[in-house]
Amino acid sequence: MSNITSARMEDRELLQLIAHKDHQAFRQLVERHQKMVINLAYKFTHNNQDAEDVAQDVFLQVWKKASKFRGDSEPATWIYRIGVNTALNFVRKHKRDRLIISDDNLAEQKAADLDRPDRKFDSNQNRKMLYQALDQLPEKQRIPFILNKLEGHSYQQIADTLKISLSNVESRIFRAKSNLQKILLKMIQ
């Protein structure tokens, strides 16, 4: 075990120590990247507890795979990529368990809104509606859209993370926007 005395070790150094099962280095890396991983996971799961579970799985993989980090990218990018893949796997596994408003519930909500024309959707309702619409997008469109619009990543960063071409990212995000508009229009009619 190492004695991490440096106030700020580089992530690459931490990963080298973690590859040798250094718990202190691992703790430091988790503290440094935990918020980013949880926020990323939340964008996919829409649930705090699920996001924390995904983050735990991400860091477990980082612990197990630290020796496989080749240094081709920044460690934060490598962790992010693990996060995206882990979150995607979680969503795929739990897709049938996710809450989706049925047409009946949506009709009831619309009727209630008609009775109160002054009623405005609050930000939580808007966010919930957006996530429901996002859930209806094909995965190939949903993931790049989330990474760009909700996570703020550039098209090039998304291409690198997903290992697809830049033009493919542009096309998928364009289609996602178009499909989202159609889905949201149906939801509010």
Secondary structure, DSSP 8 states (H G I E B T S, - for coil): -----SSS--HHHHHHHHHTT-HHHHHHHHHHHHHHHHHHHHHHH--HHHHHHHHHHHHHHHHHHGGG--SSS-HHHHHHHHHHHHHHHHHHHHGGGS----HHHHHHHHHHHHH-TT----HHHHHHHHHHHHHHS-HHHHHHHIIIIIT---HHHHHHHHT--HHHHHHHHHHHHHHHHHHHHHHH-
